[in-house]
Amino acid sequence: MSAPLRVGNASGFYGDRFSAVREMLTGGPLDVLTGDYLAELTMLILGRDRMKDPARGYAKTFLRQMEENLGLAKDKGVRIVANAGGLNPAGLADALRELVAKLGLDVSVAHVEGDDLIARADEFGFGKPLTANAYLGAWGIAECLKAGADVVVTGRVTDASVIVGPAAAHFGWARDDYDALAGAVAAGHVIECGAQATGGNYAFFREQPIGVPGFPLAEIHADGSSVITKHPDTGGVVNIGTVTAQLLYEITGARYANPDVTARFDALSLSDDGPDRVRISGVRGEAPPPTLKVCLNRLGGFRNETTFVLTGLDIEEKAALVREQLEGALAKRPPAEVRWTLARTDHADADTEERASALLHVAVKDNDPKIAGRAFSGAAIELALASYPGFHVTAPPSEAAPFGVYSAAYVDAGAVPHVAVLPDGSKVDIAPAGETLELSEVDEPALPEPLRADKVRRVPLGLVAGARSGDKGGNANLGVWVRSEEAWRWLVHRLTVGEFRRLLPETEGLPVTRHLLPNLWAMNFVVEGILGDGVASQARFDPQAKALGEWLRARELDVPEALL
């Protein structure tokens, strides 16, 4: 094989470790450094920034990182690709050019645009969103790099596209080199969330020192296969488990759709390639779907919250009293939505006051900021001398804060412009995929023979299974995997949808789908609607479902002793 393209990542979200850019540039050889700054919530934040100033709407952190590191990247011959342009990639590109001039560097800047559909919201029937951005693919990035750009910034492209674009440009892949493209999508999906691939948020973190994990990189080969690794002498770990966990993150089933290719994750294989090195091979690709996903955010109203501390005896009765009192005080004009949650964090005969206390949380939403504001929080505080014994709250009364509502739409790919704006200012229109294939579920694979278990023990699932969970709009994705064929033979028969619902009662009554990935000894559950209108709506205690998998791992069931 020819030498691989070494693509690193330095950001998994807007707010990730600022120093990661310099760490990746100085830690070892790289060809391309990428960064993912855009989550669904980030688009809402940037939308509110743009409301205040039309010249804003991009990730300002990226600009500061470039001020510190752009000269270093140029000296080392590392090209930079990031989706930090957010809602204003042209504005970020202009700001970068001003920075380049100020620093006296010979650095060319290009950008990709066309994803922002806000001006055409009525045409597409979106209503009146604050943001409306289609997920573009990798070919605009590739065009910019082929034109000689040192830095390429984009708006809303798929997370993997910032990795696929450089690989496609470097190896000269064609639009229908589906297997190679799918391999790059898999590599991109693993490294785009930063340190989650190198031991961050890893279920089995106790098995090896994690420290402060270094950021990941992918050595991508001409056939699309890759090795996931990290710079030497950095924290964390790269092993089959950490890569498996990230492959399962925020996906649905065996088909992982991107605008340029649909990757078949049920075909890929992972193998150990040495210390902190995992090879991904065998990924197959299919033509992409005919539509592009669109991220829509709108302002949903205003929210507020109060947490009452209940200490000692009669917790349930104290909660009932203050609830009755507050609801009575708000009866003339109650908020449109009121949600109560009692967290029994208290312990009997506790040795500290905090351990003797439970938390009663009340959250409200309304279109009127006054109703959700002081009319609510003031009424809660007015009960201070008239309610349960030991009354106190965790924060003073506050005004309401706006919240957002996320939804997804799908539009014909040919209706969305995809434009590469090259370093010389010329524009190249990127055609939509010439061949498409409607997305569909794969047939469920044949199940292996069940594991015979003569003896079982009641233990937490997490003693034998790892998990990683996250959000896609209002849905939660929860991937579960095991580390031996015997454990897989047990898990695939035991952890059915019914058992999943029993273990996680909050999913009862919601649509739950199980997807199997036998080659990874893994399965992925999609729970629809558990997150309401998305993270910004704060519909539940863990609004992005980040810890849903750890809750599942903590639940007890009968596990064969042979697996323990």
QUIPELIN-V482535 format. One record per residue. N is the residue number from 1. SS is DSSP state (~ for helix, > for strand, _ for the rest). PSI is psi in whole degrees, -180 to 180 (NA if undefined). OMEGA is omega in degrees with one decimal (999 if undefined). Layout:
N;SS;PSI;OMEGA  N;SS;PSI;OMEGA
This chain:
1;_;150;173.6  2;_;169;-179.0  3;_;140;179.9  4;_;162;171.7  5;>;124;-177.8  6;>;108;-177.0  7;>;119;179.2  8;>;166;176.6  9;>;142;-179.2  10;_;9;178.3  11;_;131;175.6  12;_;-11;178.1  13;_;164;177.7  14;_;106;-174.3  15;_;2;177.5  16;_;176;-171.9  17;_;118;-175.2  18;_;-38;-175.0  19;_;-6;-173.6  20;~;-33;179.4  21;~;-50;179.8  22;~;-40;178.9  23;~;-43;-178.4  24;~;-34;-179.8  25;~;-28;-176.9  26;~;-11;-172.3  27;_;-16;-177.3  28;_;178;-176.1  29;_;141;176.8  30;_;152;170.6  31;_;-38;-177.3  32;>;139;173.6  33;>;128;-176.8  34;>;165;176.0  35;>;136;175.0  36;_;118;-177.5  37;_;-4;-167.5  38;_;114;167.4  39;_;173;179.4  40;~;-42;179.2  41;~;-37;-179.6  42;~;-38;179.3  43;~;-37;176.6  44;~;-45;179.3  45;~;-45;179.6  46;~;-33;176.6  47;~;-40;177.3  48;~;-35;174.2  49;~;-43;-177.8  50;~;-30;176.0  51;~;-35;179.9  52;~;-34;-176.6  53;_;111;-178.0  54;_;-20;179.8  55;_;-8;-179.7  56;_;-155;177.1  57;_;5;175.0  58;_;169;-176.8  59;_;105;-175.9  60;~;-28;179.1  61;~;-41;-179.1  62;~;-41;-179.4  63;~;-40;177.9  64;~;-37;176.9  65;~;-39;179.1  66;~;-35;178.4  67;~;-36;-179.5  68;~;-25;-165.1  69;~;-5;-174.2  70;~;-40;177.5  71;~;-40;178.1  72;~;-43;179.1  73;~;-42;179.4  74;~;-44;179.8  75;~;-35;-177.2  76;~;-1;179.0  77;_;28;-179.3  78;_;125;176.4  79;>;152;-172.4  80;>;131;178.4  81;>;125;-178.4  82;>;150;177.2  83;_;24;-175.4  84;_;-9;178.5  85;_;-23;175.4  86;_;-118;-179.7  87;_;-1;-174.7  88;_;63;-178.8  89;~;-34;177.9  90;~;-40;178.0  91;~;-41;177.6  92;~;-41;178.9  93;~;-42;177.4  94;~;-42;179.2  95;~;-36;177.0  96;~;-40;178.9  97;~;-38;175.3  98;~;-40;177.9  99;~;-43;179.0  100;~;-44;179.5  101;~;-42;179.9  102;~;-38;-178.8  103;~;-10;-180.0  104;_;38;-177.3  105;_;156;172.6  106;_;80;-176.0  107;_;129;179.8  108;_;142;-173.7  109;>;136;175.6  110;>;165;177.2  111;>;165;179.2  112;>;134;-179.0  113;>;176;179.3  114;_;-16;-176.4  115;_;-24;-173.9  116;>;112;-176.4  117;_;15;-174.0  118;~;-36;-179.1  119;~;-16;-178.7  120;~;21;-176.2  121;~;-43;179.9  122;~;-40;-179.7  123;~;-38;-178.3  124;~;-2;179.3  125;_;33;-176.9  126;_;-9;-172.4  127;_;-136;-179.3  128;_;72;-179.6  129;_;161;171.8  130;_;-38;175.3  131;>;150;177.1  132;>;104;-173.3  133;>;124;176.7  134;>;147;177.1  135;_;107;177.4  136;>;170;-179.2  137;_;-152;-166.6  138;_;-13;-167.8  139;~;-26;173.4  140;~;-41;176.2  141;~;-46;-179.6  142;~;-41;-179.9  143;~;-42;178.5  144;~;-42;179.9  145;~;-39;177.8  146;~;-25;177.9  147;_;2;173.9  148;_;11;-178.3  149;_;137;173.2  150;_;-31;179.4  151;>;131;175.8  152;>;125;175.7  153;>;146;-176.4  154;>;170;166.8  155;_;-133;-175.4  156;_;97;167.1  157;>;165;175.9  158;_;153;-174.8  159;_;-40;-177.7  160;_;-20;-173.1  161;~;-30;179.5  162;~;-17;174.9  163;~;-40;-178.1  164;~;-42;-178.2  165;~;-52;177.2  166;~;-38;179.5  167;~;-44;179.8  168;~;-41;179.1  169;~;-42;-175.6  170;~;-43;-175.2  171;~;-4;178.6  172;_;33;-179.8  173;_;148;174.4  174;_;166;-178.5  175;_;-25;-178.9  176;_;19;171.6  177;_;67;-167.0  178;~;-39;-178.2  179;~;-44;178.7  180;~;-45;179.1  181;~;-41;179.9  182;~;-37;176.4  183;~;-41;178.1  184;~;-34;175.2  185;~;-44;178.8  186;~;-46;178.0  187;~;-43;179.5  188;~;-41;180.0  189;~;-33;-179.7  190;~;-45;-171.4  191;~;-14;-172.7  192;_;-21;178.1  193;_;24;171.8  194;~;-130;-169.7  195;~;-4;172.8  196;~;-20;177.9  197;~;-10;-174.5  198;_;28;175.5  199;_;-10;176.6  200;_;140;178.1  201;_;31;-173.2  202;_;132;-174.3  203;_;-41;-175.7  204;_;43;-175.1  205;~;-20;-178.3  206;~;-11;-174.0  207;~;-17;178.9  208;_;154;179.0  209;_;135;179.7  210;_;-45;-177.6  211;_;-138;173.2  212;_;106;-173.5  213;>;140;168.8  214;_;167;178.8  215;_;156;-171.5  216;>;164;169.8  217;>;157;179.1  218;>;127;171.1  219;>;102;-173.7  220;>;131;-178.8  221;_;170;-174.6  222;_;-25;179.9  223;_;3;179.8  224;_;-13;175.6  225;_;162;-175.1  226;>;164;169.4  227;>;125;176.3  228;>;130;-177.7  229;>;-165;177.2  230;>;168;178.0  231;_;149;179.1  232;_;153;175.2  233;_;28;172.3  234;_;160;-176.7  235;>;174;177.5  236;_;-166;-177.5  237;_;145;170.0  238;_;117;175.5  239;_;179;-176.5  240;~;-33;178.6  241;~;-46;-178.8  242;~;-35;178.7  243;~;-41;176.3  244;~;-46;-179.2  245;~;-43;-177.2  246;~;-32;174.6  247;~;-33;-178.5  248;_;-10;-171.1  249;_;121;172.7  250;_;40;171.5  251;_;-179;172.8  252;_;-87;-176.4  253;_;-150;-173.9  254;_;-26;178.0  255;>;122;179.0  256;>;105;-171.2  257;>;136;169.2  258;_;165;-178.2  259;_;-19;-175.9  260;_;-21;-176.5  261;_;150;168.9  262;>;117;-177.0  263;>;135;177.9  264;>;98;-179.7  265;_;-14;177.0  266;_;-6;180.0  267;_;-21;-172.2  268;_;158;177.4  269;>;147;174.7  270;>;140;177.6  271;>;151;179.6  272;>;129;-179.0  273;_;19;-178.5  274;_;179;-178.6  275;_;127;179.2  276;_;36;178.5  277;_;126;178.4  278;>;127;-179.2  279;>;134;172.6  280;>;123;-178.6  281;>;169;173.4  282;_;6;-179.2  283;_;133;175.0  284;>;152;-180.0  285;>;152;175.1  286;>;165;177.2  287;_;146;-177.9  288;_;165;176.7  289;_;161;-176.7  290;_;-7;-178.0  291;>;158;173.1  292;>;141;174.5  293;>;143;178.3  294;>;130;176.7  295;>;117;179.4  296;>;131;173.3  297;>;136;173.8  298;>;158;176.0  299;>;126;-173.6  300;>;-9;-176.7  301;>;-148;-175.3  302;>;148;-177.7  303;>;160;177.8  304;>;168;-178.5  305;>;153;174.5  306;>;142;176.2  307;>;118;177.0  308;>;137;177.0  309;>;124;-178.7  310;>;121;-170.8  311;>;138;169.6  312;_;-129;-174.0  313;_;163;169.3  314;_;43;-177.1  315;~;-49;-177.4  316;~;-41;-179.1  317;~;-38;176.3  318;~;-43;178.7  319;~;-42;-179.5  320;~;-38;-179.5  321;~;-51;-176.3  322;~;-32;176.3  323;~;-46;178.6  324;~;-42;-178.5  325;~;-45;-177.3  326;~;-42;178.8  327;~;-34;175.6  328;~;-40;179.9  329;~;-27;-178.3  330;_;5;-169.9  331;~;-35;-177.3  332;~;-36;177.0  333;~;78;-178.6  334;_;151;172.4  335;_;155;-177.5  336;_;-33;179.8  337;>;130;176.9  338;>;128;-178.6  339;>;123;179.5  340;>;140;176.1  341;>;126;176.2  342;>;115;178.0  343;>;112;-177.9  344;_;74;178.0  345;_;1;-176.5  346;_;154;176.6  347;_;144;176.9  348;_;144;176.3  349;_;46;-172.5  350;_;149;-179.1  351;_;-5;171.8  352;_;155;179.8  353;_;-38;-178.7  354;~;-41;178.9  355;~;-15;177.3  356;~;2;-169.8  357;>;145;171.5  358;>;164;-177.5  359;>;123;175.7  360;>;114;-173.6  361;>;133;174.9  362;>;126;179.2  363;>;140;-178.4  364;>;154;175.3  365;>;145;176.6  366;>;156;176.5  367;_;-20;-179.0  368;_;117;-178.3  369;~;-23;178.6  370;~;-41;-179.7  371;~;-42;179.1  372;~;-8;-177.0  373;_;-121;-174.6  374;~;-26;176.5  375;~;-33;177.0  376;~;-57;-172.9  377;~;-33;176.1  378;~;-40;178.4  379;~;-35;178.2  380;~;-44;-177.5  381;~;-30;179.7  382;_;-15;179.4  383;_;0;-168.1  384;_;-38;-177.7  385;_;12;-172.6  386;_;18;-173.2  387;_;-137;-173.6  388;_;156;178.0  389;_;137;-179.4  390;_;16;-175.5  391;_;125;161.3  392;>;162;-177.1  393;>;168;-174.0  394;_;-12;-178.1  395;_;154;178.6  396;_;168;178.5  397;_;149;-173.6  398;_;163;173.1  399;_;163;177.0  400;_;154;176.9  401;>;144;177.7  402;>;150;174.9  403;>;158;-177.3  404;>;162;177.2  405;>;126;179.3  406;>;143;168.7  407;>;159;179.0  408;>;144;173.3  409;>;167;179.4  410;>;132;-178.9  411;>;156;178.2  412;>;131;-176.4  413;~;-33;-179.5  414;~;-13;-179.3  415;~;-4;-175.7  416;_;123;176.5  417;_;146;177.5  418;_;108;-168.0  419;>;126;172.0  420;>;120;177.7  421;>;107;-169.3  422;_;168;-177.8  423;_;-29;179.7  424;_;4;178.4  425;_;-11;178.4  426;_;155;-176.0  427;>;140;177.4  428;>;121;176.3  429;>;130;179.4  430;_;119;-178.4  431;_;149;173.9  432;_;168;-179.3  433;_;135;-180.0  434;_;-23;179.1  435;_;133;178.6  436;_;164;179.8  437;_;123;179.3  438;_;136;-179.2  439;_;136;178.3  440;_;160;178.1  441;_;149;174.2  442;_;157;174.2  443;_;142;178.8  444;_;131;-178.7  445;_;159;176.0  446;_;139;-178.8  447;_;146;176.6  448;_;169;175.5  449;_;136;178.1  450;_;150;176.4  451;_;128;176.5  452;_;129;-177.3  453;_;106;178.9  454;_;-35;-179.5  455;_;137;177.9  456;>;162;177.6  457;>;140;179.5  458;>;108;-176.9  459;>;166;174.1  460;>;142;177.3  461;~;-33;-176.0  462;~;-9;174.8  463;~;-23;-178.5  464;_;-14;-174.0  465;_;142;170.7  466;>;165;178.7  467;>;153;169.5  468;>;135;-175.7  469;>;163;179.9  470;>;-170;-172.7  471;>;149;165.3  472;>;94;-175.4  473;_;-127;179.8  474;_;-1;-178.3  475;>;151;173.8  476;>;140;174.9  477;>;131;-177.4  478;>;108;177.8  479;>;139;180.0  480;>;136;177.3  481;>;158;175.3  482;_;176;-168.0  483;_;19;173.8  484;_;157;179.0  485;~;-37;179.2  486;~;-43;178.9  487;~;-36;177.4  488;~;-42;179.3  489;~;-31;176.3  490;~;-49;-172.9  491;~;-44;-172.5  492;~;-27;177.2  493;~;-27;-175.4  494;~;-45;-173.6  495;_;69;175.6  496;_;175;176.2  497;~;-40;178.8  498;~;-44;178.5  499;~;-38;177.0  500;~;-45;178.1  501;~;-39;-179.8  502;~;-42;-178.4  503;~;-33;-179.7  504;_;83;-174.7  505;~;-22;178.2  506;~;-17;179.9  507;~;-6;-178.6  508;_;133;179.8  509;_;-6;178.2  510;_;149;176.3  511;_;127;178.7  512;>;129;179.1  513;>;136;176.9  514;>;131;177.0  515;>;133;-176.2  516;>;139;174.6  517;>;78;-172.6  518;~;-31;-178.5  519;~;-20;176.0  520;~;3;-171.3  521;_;50;-170.3  522;>;160;172.5  523;>;155;179.3  524;>;130;177.0  525;>;134;173.4  526;>;121;-179.9  527;>;111;-174.3  528;_;133;171.3  529;_;-1;-176.1  530;_;-21;-179.1  531;_;16;175.9  532;_;-123;-178.8  533;_;25;177.2  534;_;175;-171.0  535;~;-39;-175.7  536;~;-20;179.4  537;~;-11;177.1  538;_;54;-173.4  539;_;-17;-179.1  540;_;173;-176.7  541;_;-42;179.7  542;_;84;-165.4  543;_;-17;177.0  544;_;9;178.2  545;_;28;-177.8  546;_;-31;-177.2  547;_;7;180.0  548;~;-40;178.6  549;~;-37;178.8  550;~;-32;172.8  551;~;-45;178.3  552;~;-43;-178.5  553;~;-25;-179.8  554;~;-12;-179.1  555;_;144;-175.1  556;>;143;174.2  557;>;173;-178.2  558;>;119;-178.2  559;>;135;177.6  560;>;133;-179.3  561;~;-28;-179.3  562;~;-21;-179.4  563;~;-9;-173.0  564;_;NA;999
